[in-house]
Amino acid sequence: MLLARNFIESGEVILCAEHAAVAEMLKQGEYRIKAFVAADPQGNAVPPCGRCRELISQLSKENLEAVVEVENDMFVLLKDILPYDWKTNRGREWNGAIHAEIRTHSDY
Ligand SMILES: [Zn+2]
């Protein structure tokens, strides 16, 4: 299970913890997420932002089945909070984009 805490000040998202967690996963060669939760500073579950939904969905098509706690004790699947996914039926390779981007950045 991936636990992530969002850092929010004055209502503005500074850094989503999901991105740091995903970076650590990719360094270990892992991309599958079974469940995750974002939390506000008080520790209450909040829905992940759109950017994080998209990032996690791009890691693996299987991540669309990840369980997400969107409110305390309320669980949904990632695919249910990522409607009209642009990746659906596009024939793309799900694991290729992010790995390719990491290689590009390491080349600099
Ligand atoms: Zn986010």
Backbone and ligand atoms as CSV (ligand in chain L), in Angstrom:
chain,resi,resn,atom,element,x,y,z
A,1,MET,N,N,0.851,-1.184,0.000
A,1,MET,CA,C,0.000,0.000,0.000
A,1,MET,C,C,0.889,1.238,0.000
A,2,LEU,N,N,0.529,2.180,-0.810
A,2,LEU,CA,C,1.258,3.437,-0.898
A,2,LEU,C,C,0.520,4.478,-0.073
A,3,LEU,N,N,1.191,5.024,0.907
A,3,LEU,CA,C,0.587,6.077,1.711
A,3,LEU,C,C,1.217,7.393,1.308
A,4,ALA,N,N,0.416,8.377,1.057
A,4,ALA,CA,C,0.931,9.671,0.642
A,4,ALA,C,C,0.223,10.768,1.416
A,5,ARG,N,N,0.952,11.776,1.733
A,5,ARG,CA,C,0.368,12.905,2.446
A,5,ARG,C,C,0.630,14.154,1.611
A,6,ASN,N,N,-0.407,14.891,1.341
A,6,ASN,CA,C,-0.252,16.121,0.581
A,6,ASN,C,C,0.132,17.263,1.507
A,7,PHE,N,N,1.020,18.100,1.017
A,7,PHE,CA,C,1.425,19.268,1.783
A,7,PHE,C,C,0.697,20.473,1.205
A,8,ILE,N,N,-0.190,21.001,1.978
A,8,ILE,CA,C,-1.028,22.089,1.500
A,8,ILE,C,C,-0.887,23.271,2.453
A,9,GLU,N,N,-0.587,24.426,1.890
A,9,GLU,CA,C,-0.535,25.648,2.685
A,9,GLU,C,C,-1.402,26.678,1.997
A,10,SER,N,N,-2.223,27.343,2.770
A,10,SER,CA,C,-3.087,28.401,2.255
A,10,SER,C,C,-3.923,27.926,1.078
A,11,GLY,N,N,-4.321,26.687,1.088
A,11,GLY,CA,C,-5.167,26.160,0.042
A,11,GLY,C,C,-4.447,25.873,-1.256
A,12,GLU,N,N,-3.133,26.092,-1.298
A,12,GLU,CA,C,-2.391,25.867,-2.529
A,12,GLU,C,C,-1.536,24.615,-2.383
A,13,VAL,N,N,-1.615,23.727,-3.356
A,13,VAL,CA,C,-0.823,22.516,-3.308
A,13,VAL,C,C,0.612,22.855,-3.690
A,14,ILE,N,N,1.529,22.616,-2.778
A,14,ILE,CA,C,2.940,22.888,-3.038
A,14,ILE,C,C,3.592,21.652,-3.632
A,15,LEU,N,N,3.355,20.526,-3.023
A,15,LEU,CA,C,3.960,19.280,-3.484
A,15,LEU,C,C,3.013,18.150,-3.155
A,16,CYS,N,N,2.766,17.313,-4.117
A,16,CYS,CA,C,1.964,16.122,-3.858
A,16,CYS,C,C,2.912,14.995,-3.471
A,17,ALA,N,N,2.661,14.402,-2.341
A,17,ALA,CA,C,3.509,13.317,-1.857
A,17,ALA,C,C,3.475,12.118,-2.794
A,18,GLU,N,N,2.391,11.977,-3.544
A,18,GLU,CA,C,2.311,10.858,-4.473
A,18,GLU,C,C,3.466,10.882,-5.476
A,19,HIS,N,N,3.867,12.073,-5.906
A,19,HIS,CA,C,4.930,12.166,-6.900
A,19,HIS,C,C,6.258,11.674,-6.331
A,20,ALA,N,N,6.554,12.042,-5.093
A,20,ALA,CA,C,7.784,11.563,-4.457
A,20,ALA,C,C,7.718,10.047,-4.263
A,21,ALA,N,N,6.550,9.548,-3.867
A,21,ALA,CA,C,6.398,8.106,-3.656
A,21,ALA,C,C,6.559,7.352,-4.974
A,22,VAL,N,N,5.988,7.899,-6.035
A,22,VAL,CA,C,6.105,7.254,-7.350
A,22,VAL,C,C,7.556,7.270,-7.812
A,23,ALA,N,N,8.256,8.364,-7.581
A,23,ALA,CA,C,9.667,8.425,-7.974
A,23,ALA,C,C,10.467,7.341,-7.262
A,24,GLU,N,N,10.196,7.142,-5.985
A,24,GLU,CA,C,10.885,6.086,-5.241
A,24,GLU,C,C,10.551,4.708,-5.802
A,25,MET,N,N,9.267,4.509,-6.139
A,25,MET,CA,C,8.868,3.226,-6.725
A,25,MET,C,C,9.617,2.959,-8.020
A,26,LEU,N,N,9.669,3.966,-8.891
A,26,LEU,CA,C,10.307,3.780,-10.195
A,26,LEU,C,C,11.792,3.487,-10.047
A,27,LYS,N,N,12.412,4.092,-9.037
A,27,LYS,CA,C,13.830,3.796,-8.806
A,27,LYS,C,C,14.028,2.326,-8.446
A,28,GLN,N,N,12.992,1.723,-7.839
A,28,GLN,CA,C,13.054,0.307,-7.470
A,28,GLN,C,C,12.507,-0.592,-8.580
A,29,GLY,N,N,12.108,0.013,-9.704
A,29,GLY,CA,C,11.576,-0.761,-10.815
A,29,GLY,C,C,10.150,-1.225,-10.609
A,30,GLU,N,N,9.437,-0.563,-9.715
A,30,GLU,CA,C,8.053,-0.937,-9.431
A,30,GLU,C,C,7.108,0.114,-9.996
A,31,TYR,N,N,5.948,-0.330,-10.461
A,31,TYR,CA,C,4.985,0.592,-11.051
A,31,TYR,C,C,3.539,0.253,-10.716
A,32,ARG,N,N,3.336,-0.865,-10.030
A,32,ARG,CA,C,1.977,-1.293,-9.723
A,32,ARG,C,C,1.578,-0.788,-8.346
A,33,ILE,N,N,0.412,-0.135,-8.263
A,33,ILE,CA,C,-0.127,0.382,-7.006
A,33,ILE,C,C,-1.474,-0.278,-6.777
A,34,LYS,N,N,-1.625,-0.911,-5.627
A,34,LYS,CA,C,-2.877,-1.581,-5.304
A,34,LYS,C,C,-3.835,-0.672,-4.549
A,35,ALA,N,N,-3.306,0.231,-3.747
A,35,ALA,CA,C,-4.164,1.137,-2.977
A,35,ALA,C,C,-3.342,2.343,-2.550
A,36,PHE,N,N,-3.985,3.479,-2.441
A,36,PHE,CA,C,-3.296,4.656,-1.917
A,36,PHE,C,C,-4.307,5.630,-1.342
A,37,VAL,N,N,-3.768,6.494,-0.493
A,37,VAL,CA,C,-4.612,7.520,0.123
A,37,VAL,C,C,-3.793,8.794,0.259
A,38,ALA,N,N,-4.415,9.918,-0.042
A,38,ALA,CA,C,-3.828,11.228,0.221
A,38,ALA,C,C,-4.514,11.753,1.470
A,39,ALA,N,N,-3.795,12.541,2.240
A,39,ALA,CA,C,-4.360,13.039,3.491
A,39,ALA,C,C,-4.103,14.528,3.633
A,40,ASP,N,N,-5.039,15.201,4.281
A,40,ASP,CA,C,-4.847,16.625,4.566
A,40,ASP,C,C,-3.966,16.758,5.815
A,41,PRO,N,N,-3.595,17.965,6.198
A,41,PRO,CA,C,-2.688,18.115,7.355
A,41,PRO,C,C,-3.247,17.526,8.652
A,42,GLN,N,N,-4.549,17.368,8.736
A,42,GLN,CA,C,-5.136,16.777,9.934
A,42,GLN,C,C,-5.183,15.249,9.862
A,43,GLY,N,N,-4.748,14.695,8.732
A,43,GLY,CA,C,-4.717,13.254,8.594
A,43,GLY,C,C,-5.987,12.654,8.024
A,44,ASN,N,N,-6.889,13.498,7.564
A,44,ASN,CA,C,-8.118,12.992,6.958
A,44,ASN,C,C,-7.884,12.676,5.482
A,45,ALA,N,N,-8.468,11.591,5.033
A,45,ALA,CA,C,-8.343,11.210,3.629
A,45,ALA,C,C,-9.007,12.254,2.744
A,46,VAL,N,N,-8.321,12.596,1.652
A,46,VAL,CA,C,-8.868,13.522,0.658
A,46,VAL,C,C,-8.669,12.889,-0.718
A,47,PRO,N,N,-9.494,13.253,-1.683
A,47,PRO,CA,C,-9.287,12.700,-3.027
A,47,PRO,C,C,-7.948,13.180,-3.585
A,48,PRO,N,N,-7.229,12.326,-4.314
A,48,PRO,CA,C,-5.991,12.772,-4.942
A,48,PRO,C,C,-6.306,13.801,-6.024
A,49,CYS,N,N,-5.373,14.725,-6.256
A,49,CYS,CA,C,-5.612,15.738,-7.287
A,49,CYS,C,C,-5.572,15.079,-8.671
A,50,GLY,N,N,-6.030,15.790,-9.659
A,50,GLY,CA,C,-6.087,15.253,-11.014
A,50,GLY,C,C,-4.732,14.867,-11.562
A,51,ARG,N,N,-3.728,15.653,-11.217
A,51,ARG,CA,C,-2.379,15.364,-11.705
A,51,ARG,C,C,-1.883,14.022,-11.173
A,52,CYS,N,N,-2.169,13.751,-9.917
A,52,CYS,CA,C,-1.740,12.477,-9.325
A,52,CYS,C,C,-2.561,11.316,-9.877
A,53,ARG,N,N,-3.835,11.533,-10.096
A,53,ARG,CA,C,-4.653,10.467,-10.702
A,53,ARG,C,C,-4.054,10.075,-12.048
A,54,GLU,N,N,-3.703,11.074,-12.836
A,54,GLU,CA,C,-3.151,10.820,-14.163
A,54,GLU,C,C,-1.786,10.139,-14.069
A,55,LEU,N,N,-0.923,10.646,-13.207
A,55,LEU,CA,C,0.409,10.062,-13.056
A,55,LEU,C,C,0.318,8.586,-12.697
A,56,ILE,N,N,-0.474,8.271,-11.699
A,56,ILE,CA,C,-0.564,6.883,-11.242
A,56,ILE,C,C,-1.192,6.002,-12.311
A,57,SER,N,N,-2.145,6.540,-13.048
A,57,SER,CA,C,-2.768,5.740,-14.110
A,57,SER,C,C,-1.779,5.464,-15.243
A,58,GLN,N,N,-0.819,6.365,-15.457
A,58,GLN,CA,C,0.139,6.162,-16.542
A,58,GLN,C,C,1.198,5.127,-16.208
A,59,LEU,N,N,1.384,4.841,-14.926
A,59,LEU,CA,C,2.402,3.859,-14.546
A,59,LEU,C,C,2.050,2.472,-15.034
A,60,SER,N,N,0.769,2.134,-14.957
A,60,SER,CA,C,0.308,0.805,-15.347
A,60,SER,C,C,-1.197,0.856,-15.546
A,61,LYS,N,N,-1.647,0.171,-16.580
A,61,LYS,CA,C,-3.091,0.089,-16.802
A,61,LYS,C,C,-3.772,-0.572,-15.606
A,62,GLU,N,N,-3.069,-1.503,-14.947
A,62,GLU,CA,C,-3.633,-2.185,-13.777
A,62,GLU,C,C,-3.904,-1.216,-12.625
A,63,ASN,N,N,-3.207,-0.079,-12.609
A,63,ASN,CA,C,-3.427,0.880,-11.526
A,63,ASN,C,C,-4.816,1.505,-11.581
A,64,LEU,N,N,-5.509,1.373,-12.694
A,64,LEU,CA,C,-6.890,1.871,-12.752
A,64,LEU,C,C,-7.777,1.101,-11.769
A,65,GLU,N,N,-7.312,-0.084,-11.356
A,65,GLU,CA,C,-8.056,-0.885,-10.377
A,65,GLU,C,C,-7.592,-0.601,-8.944
A,66,ALA,N,N,-6.690,0.342,-8.765
A,66,ALA,CA,C,-6.198,0.663,-7.413
A,66,ALA,C,C,-7.345,1.215,-6.561
A,67,VAL,N,N,-7.339,0.824,-5.325
A,67,VAL,CA,C,-8.347,1.314,-4.380
A,67,VAL,C,C,-7.856,2.653,-3.821
A,68,VAL,N,N,-8.717,3.647,-3.860
A,68,VAL,CA,C,-8.376,4.986,-3.392
A,68,VAL,C,C,-9.344,5.379,-2.277
A,69,GLU,N,N,-8.792,5.793,-1.154
A,69,GLU,CA,C,-9.646,6.301,-0.069
A,69,GLU,C,C,-9.856,7.790,-0.332
A,70,VAL,N,N,-11.058,8.178,-0.704
A,70,VAL,CA,C,-11.333,9.561,-1.093
A,70,VAL,C,C,-11.906,10.408,0.048
A,71,GLU,N,N,-12.460,9.754,1.023
A,71,GLU,CA,C,-12.864,10.380,2.287
A,71,GLU,C,C,-12.583,9.318,3.336
A,72,ASN,N,N,-12.548,9.709,4.574
A,72,ASN,CA,C,-12.289,8.713,5.608
A,72,ASN,C,C,-13.291,7.568,5.477
A,73,ASP,N,N,-12.749,6.364,5.289
A,73,ASP,CA,C,-13.541,5.135,5.196
A,73,ASP,C,C,-14.443,5.069,3.966
A,74,MET,N,N,-14.165,5.872,2.938
A,74,MET,CA,C,-14.900,5.780,1.670
A,74,MET,C,C,-13.887,5.420,0.578
A,75,PHE,N,N,-14.096,4.258,-0.029
A,75,PHE,CA,C,-13.125,3.720,-0.974
A,75,PHE,C,C,-13.748,3.591,-2.366
A,76,VAL,N,N,-12.984,3.988,-3.387
A,76,VAL,CA,C,-13.411,3.846,-4.778
A,76,VAL,C,C,-12.220,3.338,-5.577
A,77,LEU,N,N,-12.460,2.976,-6.816
A,77,LEU,CA,C,-11.367,2.584,-7.702
A,77,LEU,C,C,-10.862,3.816,-8.445
A,78,LEU,N,N,-9.567,3.816,-8.760
A,78,LEU,CA,C,-8.986,4.955,-9.472
A,78,LEU,C,C,-9.746,5.233,-10.769
A,79,LYS,N,N,-10.131,4.192,-11.473
A,79,LYS,CA,C,-10.822,4.392,-12.751
A,79,LYS,C,C,-12.152,5.130,-12.568
A,80,ASP,N,N,-12.724,5.034,-11.379
A,80,ASP,CA,C,-14.006,5.710,-11.127
A,80,ASP,C,C,-13.837,7.214,-10.907
A,81,ILE,N,N,-12.619,7.644,-10.579
A,81,ILE,CA,C,-12.393,9.084,-10.402
A,81,ILE,C,C,-11.478,9.629,-11.504
A,82,LEU,N,N,-11.373,8.861,-12.588
A,82,LEU,CA,C,-10.608,9.306,-13.758
A,82,LEU,C,C,-11.443,9.007,-15.001
A,83,PRO,N,N,-12.571,9.688,-15.125
A,83,PRO,CA,C,-13.477,9.385,-16.241
A,83,PRO,C,C,-12.933,9.905,-17.576
A,84,TYR,N,N,-13.426,9.317,-18.631
A,84,TYR,CA,C,-13.058,9.727,-19.994
A,84,TYR,C,C,-11.544,9.741,-20.171
A,85,ASP,N,N,-10.905,8.665,-19.717
A,85,ASP,CA,C,-9.445,8.558,-19.764
A,85,ASP,C,C,-8.957,8.648,-21.205
A,86,TRP,N,N,-8.089,9.615,-21.469
A,86,TRP,CA,C,-7.592,9.821,-22.841
A,86,TRP,C,C,-6.772,8.637,-23.340
A,87,LYS,N,N,-6.281,7.787,-22.429
A,87,LYS,CA,C,-5.438,6.671,-22.829
A,87,LYS,C,C,-6.232,5.463,-23.311
A,88,THR,N,N,-7.531,5.456,-23.024
A,88,THR,CA,C,-8.351,4.317,-23.373
A,88,THR,C,C,-8.448,4.170,-24.884
A,89,ASN,N,N,-8.251,2.952,-25.340
A,89,ASN,CA,C,-8.399,2.611,-26.757
A,89,ASN,C,C,-7.533,3.441,-27.687
A,90,ARG,N,N,-6.364,3.813,-27.230
A,90,ARG,CA,C,-5.435,4.567,-28.080
A,90,ARG,C,C,-4.307,3.670,-28.581
A,91,GLY,N,N,-4.301,2.415,-28.107
A,91,GLY,CA,C,-3.289,1.485,-28.558
A,91,GLY,C,C,-1.903,1.807,-28.047
A,92,ARG,N,N,-1.816,2.640,-26.984
A,92,ARG,CA,C,-0.496,3.009,-26.489
A,92,ARG,C,C,0.033,1.941,-25.543
A,93,GLU,N,N,1.331,1.958,-25.355
A,93,GLU,CA,C,1.975,1.063,-24.414
A,93,GLU,C,C,2.005,1.763,-23.068
A,94,TRP,N,N,1.360,1.176,-22.085
A,94,TRP,CA,C,1.136,1.875,-20.820
A,94,TRP,C,C,2.387,2.146,-20.030
A,95,ASN,N,N,3.380,1.288,-20.091
A,95,ASN,CA,C,4.559,1.479,-19.255
A,95,ASN,C,C,5.668,2.231,-19.976
A,96,GLY,N,N,5.475,2.582,-21.215
A,96,GLY,CA,C,6.560,3.160,-21.981
A,96,GLY,C,C,6.830,4.620,-21.730
A,97,ALA,N,N,5.801,5.418,-21.545
A,97,ALA,CA,C,5.971,6.870,-21.516
A,97,ALA,C,C,6.842,7.335,-20.355
A,98,ILE,N,N,6.545,6.890,-19.165
A,98,ILE,CA,C,7.273,7.386,-18.002
A,98,ILE,C,C,8.704,6.874,-18.008
A,99,HIS,N,N,8.913,5.622,-18.369
A,99,HIS,CA,C,10.271,5.094,-18.411
A,99,HIS,C,C,11.095,5.859,-19.444
A,100,ALA,N,N,10.480,6.179,-20.574
A,100,ALA,CA,C,11.188,6.912,-21.614
A,100,ALA,C,C,11.567,8.303,-21.110
A,101,GLU,N,N,10.690,8.934,-20.345
A,101,GLU,CA,C,10.976,10.270,-19.846
A,101,GLU,C,C,12.126,10.230,-18.841
A,102,ILE,N,N,12.154,9.206,-18.000
A,102,ILE,CA,C,13.242,9.087,-17.024
A,102,ILE,C,C,14.571,8.915,-17.745
A,103,ARG,N,N,14.591,8.105,-18.791
A,103,ARG,CA,C,15.840,7.928,-19.546
A,103,ARG,C,C,16.281,9.245,-20.145
A,104,THR,N,N,15.333,10.001,-20.681
A,104,THR,CA,C,15.661,11.278,-21.290
A,104,THR,C,C,16.309,12.211,-20.274
A,105,HIS,N,N,15.722,12.290,-19.076
A,105,HIS,CA,C,16.265,13.195,-18.058
A,105,HIS,C,C,17.639,12.755,-17.570
A,106,SER,N,N,17.870,11.452,-17.506
A,106,SER,CA,C,19.163,10.980,-17.008
A,106,SER,C,C,20.258,11.213,-18.042
A,107,ASP,N,N,19.872,11.491,-19.281
A,107,ASP,CA,C,20.858,11.735,-20.317
A,107,ASP,C,C,21.490,13.106,-20.216
A,108,TYR,N,N,20.815,14.013,-19.471
A,108,TYR,CA,C,21.363,15.392,-19.388
A,108,TYR,C,C,22.546,15.473,-18.467
L,1,ZN,ZN,ZN,-1.630,15.491,-6.407
